[in-house]
Amino acid sequence: MSVHSTIPSRILPWALAAASGVLCALAYAPFDQDWIIWVAMVPLFRALWNLPRGMAVGIGKAFFLGWTSGACGFLVSLFWISEVTAVGWFFLALYCGAFTGVFAVFAVVVGRWHRGNRTDPPRWTRSMTNLACAFWCGEAWVGLEWVRGALFTGFGWNGLGIALWKNVPMLQVAGITGVG
């Protein structure tokens, strides 16, 4: 195998992570493509699911893939801050991206725990296992958005639920439960 044939396989996870961040950003103003939020995280999960099994390599790469996704998303969606301070916009986007990095690590760890041994396909294909993994990942995402918005930065903008502001049934639920 030549070096050139492995370049796409090395670039693909990073391109998927960046694409996921840009897709998330397209759900917010000024683009307002709220429908895209339902599929925006798929490229990131695709990149995360194909990480090597080694814990140290997989966890570190998971964080940086998630951070890449989050930073790209926040760089696009928070661009308006560059009118006030370009340096502040850049570093705020990089900082907020770290929360997506932490989420990616959580998703990889939970996914590996729920997936079990790769030679045991029935455990991964069971519906309850998939629902449990989705539940825990959803809880982690909401918790990290809360921490980002309330505890550390006070910058609670652009949570995933905010993108659904035009969806009336979701607004009814958010009136009771909150956005994130």
N, C-alpha and C positions, 0 to 999 in steps of 0.2 A: 504494500500500500504506500503510495507516495504522500508526501507532505501536502500537496495540493488537494488530494481527495479527502483529507481530514479537516481542512479549513472550514468547509461549510458545517460540519458536525460540531466544530468548536464554536462557531459564530451563532448557530441556530438558537441555542438556549438564551443567549443575550438578546438576539433579535426578537424572540418571542416575549421575553420579559419587557423589553422596551415597547413592543407593540401593545402589550397588555396595559401599560401605563398610559400610552397615548389614547387607546380606546376608552379607558376610564375618563380621561380628560375631555373627550368628545361628548360625554354625557352632561357636562356642566356648561354654564353660560360661557361664552356667547354661542356655542354650538348647539346646545340643548337637544342632543340626540338621546333622549332618555331610554329608548329601547335597547341601546347598545350596552347598558349597564348589566343586563342579564347574561351577556356573553363575554364581557370585557376581561374577566379574570381567567378565561379558558386558556389563552396562550401561556400565561404564567404557570398555571397548573401543569400544562403539558411539559414545560421546561423542568418543573420540579419533579415530576414523576419519573423522569429519565435520568436522574442524578445517580452517580455511583453509590453502591451500597456502603462503602466505608464511611463510618460515622463522622470522622473529622473532616474529610474531604466534602462529603455530602452536606453537612451542616454549614460549613463555611461558604460553600458555593450557593447554598440555598439562601443564606442571608444576603449575599451580594446580588443574586438574581432578583430577590424581592426588593432590595434597595434600588436596583436599577429600574425596576418597574415603578416603584413609588416615586422616585426622583423624576423620571420622565413624565409621569402623570402630573406631578405638582409643578414641574417646570412649565408645562403647557397651561394648566388650569390657573396657576397663580401669576401668569405673566403680567397681569395688570399692575402688580406691585412694583414692577420695574419702572413704572412712571414715577414712583416716589423714591425708590432706592434699588438700583440694579444689584448691588452687592447683597443687600438684605433679601431680595427675591431669590437670588441664587442659593444662598446658604439656608434660607427657610425651606426651600424645596428639597435640598439635600437632607436637611434634618428631618423633615416630615417623611421623606422616603425611607428613613431608617425604621419607622414603625411597620411599613410593609415588609421590610427585611426580617423583623422579628416575627411577623405573621408567617412568612415563608418558612422559617425554621420550625415554627410550631406545626405548620401544615405537613412538613416532611416528617417530623417525628411522629405525629399522630397518624399520618398515612402509613408509615412503616409499621407502627404498632398494630394498627387495624388490619393491614395487609398481611402481616405475619410472614411466613416463609414463602418466597416466590414460587416454590415448587408445590405449594398448597393452594391451587386456584379456588376451591370451593369457599374458603373463608373470605376471599376478596370479592367474590361475586354475590355473596348473600346480601339481600336488601337491607337487613337490619344493621349489618356492618357498615354499609355505605351511608345509611342514614345517621348512624352514630358519628361517623367521621365528619359528615357534613355539619351535624349539630355542633360538634366541638370546634370545628374550624369557624363556623359562624359566630359562636360565642367568643372565640379569640379575636376575630375581626372587630366585633362590636366593642369588646373590652379595650382593645388597642386604640380604636377611634375615640373612645371616651377618655382614655389616658392622655392621648394627644390633645384632645380638645379641652379637657377640664383640669388636668393635673399639671402637665409640664409646660405647655405653650399657651394655653388658653385660646388656641387657634383651632376651633372646631369646625371650620369650613370644609366643604367638599367631602363629607362622609358619603358612603355609597347610597344611603337612603335619601340624601338630599336630591339626587338626580331624578328621583321619582315624584317630584313636586307636582307634576301635572296628572298623576295617576290617582284618580279619586278614591278607589277602594283602598289603596295603600295609604292615602292621607287619613282615611277613617281609622285605620289600624294605628297609624303613628300618633293620632290624637289621644289614644289610650296608652300606648306603650312607649312612645317617643321614637325618634328617628334611629338612634343607635345606642 
